[in-house]
Amino acid sequence: MVERVVATEKAVDLIARLKEKHGALLLHQSGGCCDGSSPMCFPQGEFRTGPSDVLLGEIAGWPVYIGAAQFELWRHTQLIIDVVPGGGAGFSVEAPEGLRFLTRGRVFSEPELASLRGAPFAA
């Protein structure tokens, strides 16, 4: 089955390092506030998700959320979480690492979209 969110090897490596420092984490795909549309990483319990957040899946055992309005715009797209050099978001735990998370996208093929229909958050 196709996944709505995946990560590059660099992102998985950074997640492992951040988990050692901060414990359990979550990622929230920002919808444009604060740091544009950067994915933001928080220790679990320091960021509250609510009914307007959609759980896209997990990366390395870590939940990835997106706001419902943003999901409606991106539901046809697989999110690929990557890492690039640069200052992270001020609120995001990777900021002091000199790296930042970045979301890339890949449009689902018609067969992939068909496999997602009927699944949670159907396309």
C-alpha positions in Angstrom: 0.0 0.0 0.0 1.2 3.5 -0.8 2.0 5.8 2.1 1.0 9.4 2.4 4.2 10.4 4.0 7.8 9.0 3.7 11.2 10.2 4.6 14.7 10.3 3.1 17.5 8.5 4.8 18.9 11.9 6.0 15.6 12.7 7.6 15.4 9.3 9.4 19.0 9.8 10.7 18.2 13.3 12.0 15.0 11.9 13.7 17.1 9.2 15.5 19.5 11.9 16.8 16.7 14.2 17.9 14.9 11.3 19.7 18.1 10.7 21.7 18.0 14.3 22.9 14.3 15.0 23.2 12.5 11.6 23.5 9.3 10.9 21.6 8.6 13.4 18.8 6.0 14.4 16.4 6.1 16.3 13.1 3.4 18.7 12.0 3.3 19.9 8.4 2.9 23.7 8.8 0.2 25.3 6.7 2.0 28.6 6.3 2.1 30.3 9.7 5.4 31.2 11.3 7.9 29.4 9.1 6.0 29.1 5.8 5.2 25.6 5.0 8.1 23.9 6.8 7.5 20.7 8.7 7.9 21.5 12.4 9.2 18.9 14.9 8.1 18.9 18.5 8.5 16.7 21.6 5.3 14.8 22.0 3.2 16.5 24.6 4.5 20.0 23.7 2.3 20.4 20.6 -1.4 19.6 20.9 -3.1 18.1 17.9 -6.9 18.5 17.6 -9.8 17.7 15.4 -8.5 19.9 12.7 -5.3 17.8 12.3 -5.0 14.8 10.1 -2.6 11.9 11.0 -0.8 11.2 7.7 1.2 8.3 9.0 4.5 7.7 10.8 8.2 8.1 10.0 10.5 6.0 12.1 7.8 5.4 14.6 7.0 9.1 14.9 3.6 10.5 14.0 3.2 13.0 11.2 0.2 15.4 11.1 -1.1 18.0 8.8 -3.9 20.5 9.2 -7.2 19.4 7.6 -7.4 22.4 5.3 -3.8 21.8 4.1 -4.6 18.1 3.7 -7.5 19.0 1.4 -5.0 20.8 -0.9 -2.3 18.1 -0.8 -4.4 14.9 -0.6 -3.3 13.9 -4.1 0.4 14.2 -3.1 2.8 12.0 -1.2 4.8 14.1 1.2 8.5 13.3 1.3 10.3 14.7 4.4 13.9 15.6 3.8 16.6 17.5 5.5 18.7 20.4 4.1 21.4 22.6 5.6 20.1 25.8 7.2 18.5 27.2 10.2 15.4 25.4 11.2 12.2 26.9 12.4 12.6 28.7 15.7 10.0 26.4 17.4 11.2 23.2 15.8 13.7 21.1 17.8 16.1 20.6 14.9 16.9 24.4 14.8 20.1 24.2 16.8 21.5 21.4 14.5 22.2 23.6 11.6 19.7 21.6 9.6 16.0 21.9 8.8 13.3 19.6 7.7 11.9 20.3 4.2 8.8 18.8 2.5 9.0 17.7 -1.0 6.0 16.3 -2.9 5.2 13.7 -5.4 1.8 13.5 -7.1 0.2 10.1 -6.7 -0.4 8.1 -9.9 -4.0 7.1 -10.7 -3.5 3.5 -9.5 -2.0 4.9 -6.2 -5.0 7.2 -5.7 -7.4 4.3 -6.4 -5.6 2.3 -3.7 -6.1 5.2 -1.2 -9.8 5.5 -1.9 -11.8 4.0 0.9 -8.7 4.2 3.2 -8.7 6.8 6.0 -8.6 10.3 4.5 -9.5 8.9 1.1 -8.3 10.8 -2.0 
